Amino acid sequence: ASMLINTWALQRMIDSEGLRPTIDRPRDSACHVGRWLSLVVLASLAGPMAVAAATYASLAQWVASAIVATTVVAVAAGLQPDRLVASACSRAILFPAMAMSAMATASGRFYSYEDQPWWSYAILLLWPSVVAVADITLGTRIRQPLLRVALAAVVATLGAATSIFLHLIRVSANDAAWS
Protein backbone atom coordinates (compact mmCIF):
# COMPACT_ATOMS: atom_id res chain seq x y z
CA ALA A 1 0.00 0.00 0.00
CA SER A 2 2.85 2.40 0.78
CA MET A 3 4.32 2.11 -2.71
CA LEU A 4 0.96 3.01 -4.25
CA ILE A 5 0.45 5.92 -1.85
CA ASN A 6 3.98 7.23 -2.46
CA THR A 7 3.70 6.84 -6.22
CA TRP A 8 0.36 8.63 -6.22
CA ALA A 9 1.68 11.45 -3.99
CA LEU A 10 4.80 11.98 -6.08
CA GLN A 11 2.72 11.93 -9.27
CA ARG A 12 0.54 14.65 -7.71
CA MET A 13 3.73 16.58 -6.94
CA ILE A 14 4.58 16.50 -10.63
CA ASP A 15 1.06 17.59 -11.55
CA SER A 16 0.71 20.20 -8.80
CA GLU A 17 -0.42 23.74 -9.61
CA GLY A 18 3.12 25.06 -9.60
CA LEU A 19 4.06 22.81 -12.50
CA ARG A 20 1.15 23.17 -14.89
CA PRO A 21 1.81 25.34 -17.93
CA THR A 22 0.16 28.75 -17.79
CA ILE A 23 0.02 31.73 -20.13
CA ASP A 24 3.12 33.30 -18.60
CA ARG A 25 4.88 29.90 -18.37
CA PRO A 26 4.56 27.93 -21.60
CA ARG A 27 4.71 24.13 -21.76
CA ASP A 28 8.46 23.96 -22.41
CA SER A 29 9.23 25.85 -19.20
CA ALA A 30 6.93 23.67 -17.08
CA CYS A 31 7.93 20.40 -15.40
CA HIS A 32 10.87 21.76 -13.41
CA VAL A 33 10.28 18.96 -10.95
CA GLY A 34 11.19 16.34 -13.56
CA ARG A 35 14.85 17.17 -13.09
CA TRP A 36 14.90 16.62 -9.34
CA LEU A 37 12.02 14.25 -8.60
CA SER A 38 14.35 11.30 -9.14
CA LEU A 39 16.59 12.77 -6.42
CA VAL A 40 13.64 12.64 -4.02
CA VAL A 41 13.10 9.02 -5.05
CA LEU A 42 16.81 8.37 -4.51
CA ALA A 43 16.64 9.90 -1.02
CA SER A 44 13.68 7.65 -0.22
CA LEU A 45 15.96 4.64 -0.67
CA ALA A 46 18.43 5.85 1.99
CA GLY A 47 16.27 4.76 4.92
CA PRO A 48 15.62 1.25 3.59
CA MET A 49 19.36 0.97 2.90
CA ALA A 50 20.03 1.72 6.57
CA VAL A 51 17.56 -0.98 7.60
CA ALA A 52 19.04 -3.44 5.11
CA ALA A 53 22.63 -2.68 6.16
CA ALA A 54 21.76 -3.31 9.80
CA THR A 55 19.95 -6.59 9.17
CA TYR A 56 20.88 -8.64 6.13
CA ALA A 57 23.82 -8.32 3.69
CA SER A 58 22.06 -9.78 0.66
CA LEU A 59 19.17 -7.37 1.12
CA ALA A 60 21.67 -4.51 1.35
CA GLN A 61 23.15 -5.58 -2.00
CA TRP A 62 19.73 -5.45 -3.63
CA VAL A 63 19.03 -2.00 -2.22
CA ALA A 64 22.49 -0.83 -3.32
CA SER A 65 21.66 -2.01 -6.85
CA ALA A 66 18.41 -0.06 -6.74
CA ILE A 67 20.29 3.03 -5.54
CA VAL A 68 22.76 2.73 -8.43
CA ALA A 69 19.97 2.31 -10.99
CA THR A 70 18.06 5.27 -9.54
CA THR A 71 21.24 7.36 -9.55
CA VAL A 72 21.75 6.63 -13.25
CA VAL A 73 18.20 7.74 -14.02
CA ALA A 74 18.60 10.83 -11.79
CA VAL A 75 21.75 11.85 -13.66
CA ALA A 76 20.07 11.18 -17.02
CA ALA A 77 17.04 13.25 -15.98
CA GLY A 78 19.28 16.07 -14.79
CA LEU A 79 21.24 16.17 -18.03
CA GLN A 80 18.21 16.15 -20.34
CA PRO A 81 17.82 19.45 -22.18
CA ASP A 82 14.07 18.83 -22.59
CA ARG A 83 12.20 19.09 -19.29
CA LEU A 84 9.39 16.87 -20.51
CA VAL A 85 11.88 14.06 -21.25
CA ALA A 86 13.40 14.60 -17.79
CA SER A 87 9.94 14.29 -16.26
CA ALA A 88 9.35 11.07 -18.21
CA CYS A 89 12.66 9.67 -16.88
CA SER A 90 11.60 10.48 -13.33
CA ARG A 91 8.17 8.93 -13.82
CA ALA A 92 9.76 5.76 -15.26
CA ILE A 93 11.83 5.09 -12.13
CA LEU A 94 9.15 6.14 -9.66
CA PHE A 95 7.15 2.92 -9.23
CA PRO A 96 10.09 0.45 -9.27
CA ALA A 97 11.97 2.50 -6.69
CA MET A 98 8.91 2.80 -4.45
CA ALA A 99 8.39 -0.96 -4.73
CA MET A 100 12.04 -1.57 -3.75
CA SER A 101 11.71 0.84 -0.83
CA ALA A 102 8.62 -0.94 0.51
CA MET A 103 10.11 -4.40 -0.03
CA ALA A 104 13.42 -3.51 1.62
CA THR A 105 11.72 -1.91 4.61
CA ALA A 106 9.37 -4.85 5.13
CA SER A 107 12.12 -7.44 4.63
CA GLY A 108 14.49 -5.54 6.90
CA ARG A 109 11.81 -5.41 9.56
CA PHE A 110 11.37 -9.17 9.56
CA TYR A 111 15.10 -9.95 9.39
CA SER A 112 15.91 -7.55 12.21
CA TYR A 113 16.77 -8.76 15.68
CA GLU A 114 16.28 -5.29 17.10
CA ASP A 115 12.84 -4.28 18.30
CA GLN A 116 12.42 -0.91 16.61
CA PRO A 117 9.28 1.17 17.21
CA TRP A 118 6.51 0.76 14.65
CA TRP A 119 6.49 4.46 13.80
CA SER A 120 10.10 4.30 12.59
CA TYR A 121 9.00 1.89 9.86
CA ALA A 122 5.99 4.07 9.08
CA ILE A 123 8.37 6.99 8.56
CA LEU A 124 10.41 4.89 6.14
CA LEU A 125 7.39 3.68 4.23
CA LEU A 126 5.62 7.03 3.88
CA TRP A 127 8.43 9.59 3.77
CA PRO A 128 8.17 10.26 -0.01
CA SER A 129 4.52 11.17 0.58
CA VAL A 130 5.59 13.60 3.30
CA VAL A 131 8.00 15.23 0.82
CA ALA A 132 5.23 15.44 -1.77
CA VAL A 133 2.72 16.94 0.68
CA ALA A 134 5.29 19.53 1.82
CA ASP A 135 6.02 20.44 -1.79
CA ILE A 136 2.39 20.58 -2.85
CA THR A 137 1.32 22.74 0.10
CA LEU A 138 4.35 25.03 0.33
CA GLY A 139 5.91 24.60 -3.10
CA THR A 140 2.91 25.89 -5.03
CA ARG A 141 3.35 29.22 -3.26
CA ILE A 142 7.05 29.26 -4.11
CA ARG A 143 7.55 30.08 -7.77
CA GLN A 144 11.35 29.72 -7.90
CA PRO A 145 12.34 26.14 -8.77
CA LEU A 146 15.54 26.32 -6.70
CA LEU A 147 13.55 27.08 -3.53
CA ARG A 148 11.27 24.12 -4.24
CA VAL A 149 14.33 21.93 -4.71
CA ALA A 150 15.76 23.22 -1.43
CA LEU A 151 12.47 22.53 0.37
CA ALA A 152 12.30 18.97 -0.97
CA ALA A 153 15.98 18.41 -0.19
CA VAL A 154 15.59 19.53 3.41
CA VAL A 155 12.51 17.37 4.00
CA ALA A 156 14.04 14.33 2.23
CA THR A 157 17.34 14.69 4.12
CA LEU A 158 15.50 14.99 7.42
CA GLY A 159 13.68 11.71 6.77
CA ALA A 160 16.84 9.91 5.63
CA ALA A 161 18.84 11.18 8.61
CA THR A 162 16.10 10.14 11.04
CA SER A 163 15.91 6.62 9.65
CA ILE A 164 19.69 6.24 9.50
CA PHE A 165 19.95 7.34 13.12
CA LEU A 166 17.15 5.06 14.33
CA HIS A 167 18.05 1.96 12.36
CA LEU A 168 21.81 2.10 11.93
CA ILE A 169 23.58 4.38 14.39
CA ARG A 170 21.41 3.62 17.41
CA VAL A 171 21.53 -0.11 16.67
CA SER A 172 25.34 0.02 16.37
CA ALA A 173 25.56 1.90 19.67
CA ASN A 174 23.37 -0.72 21.35
CA ASP A 175 25.54 -3.52 19.93
CA ALA A 176 28.68 -1.82 21.26
CA ALA A 177 27.10 -1.52 24.71
CA TRP A 178 26.52 -5.29 24.80
CA SER A 179 30.16 -6.06 23.96
Residue pairs with C-beta under 8 A, 6 or more apart in sequence:
2 98
2 101
2 102
2 105
2 125
2 126
3 95
3 98
3 99
3 101
3 102
5 126
5 129
6 44
6 98
6 101
6 102
6 125
6 126
6 128
6 129
6 132
7 94
7 95
7 98
9 128
9 129
9 132
9 133
10 37
10 40
10 41
10 94
10 98
10 128
10 129
10 131
10 132
11 91
11 94
12 132
12 136
13 33
13 37
13 131
13 132
13 135
13 136
13 139
14 31
14 33
14 34
14 37
14 87
14 90
14 91
16 135
16 136
16 139
16 140
17 140
18 139
18 140
18 142
18 143
18 148
19 30
19 31
19 32
19 33
20 30
21 27
21 29
21 30
27 84
28 82
28 83
28 84
29 83
30 83
31 83
31 84
31 86
31 87
32 83
32 145
32 148
33 87
33 90
33 135
33 145
33 148
34 77
34 80
34 83
34 84
34 85
34 86
34 87
34 88
34 89
34 90
34 91
35 77
35 78
35 80
35 83
35 86
35 90
36 78
36 149
36 152
37 77
37 87
37 90
37 91
37 94
38 70
38 73
38 74
38 77
38 78
38 89
38 90
38 93
39 74
39 152
39 153
39 156
40 128
40 131
40 152
40 156
41 70
41 74
41 90
41 93
41 94
41 97
41 98
41 128
42 67
42 70
42 71
42 74
42 97
43 131
43 153
43 156
43 157
43 159
43 160
44 97
44 98
44 101
44 127
44 128
44 131
44 156
44 159
45 63
45 66
45 67
45 70
45 97
45 100
45 101
45 104
46 160
46 163
46 164
47 101
47 105
47 123
47 124
47 127
47 159
47 160
47 162
47 163
47 164
47 167
48 63
48 100
48 101
48 104
48 105
48 108
48 124
48 163
49 60
49 63
49 64
49 67
49 104
50 163
50 164
50 167
50 168
51 104
51 105
51 108
51 109
51 112
51 124
51 163
51 167
51 168
52 59
52 60
52 62
52 63
52 104
52 107
52 108
53 60
53 168
54 108
54 112
54 114
54 167
54 168
54 171
54 172
55 108
55 111
55 112
55 113
56 107
56 108
56 111
59 104
59 107
59 108
59 111
62 100
62 104
63 100
63 104
66 96
66 97
66 100
66 104
69 93
69 96
70 93
70 97
73 89
73 90
73 92
73 93
74 93
76 89
77 86
77 87
77 89
77 90
78 86
80 86
80 89
98 128
101 124
101 125
101 128
102 125
105 121
105 124
105 125
108 167
109 116
109 121
114 171
114 174
116 166
116 167
117 166
120 162
120 163
120 166
120 167
123 159
123 162
123 163
124 163
124 167
127 156
127 159
127 160
127 163
130 155
130 159
131 152
131 155
131 156
131 159
134 151
134 152
134 155
135 148
135 151
135 152
135 155
138 151
139 148
139 151
139 152
142 148
142 151
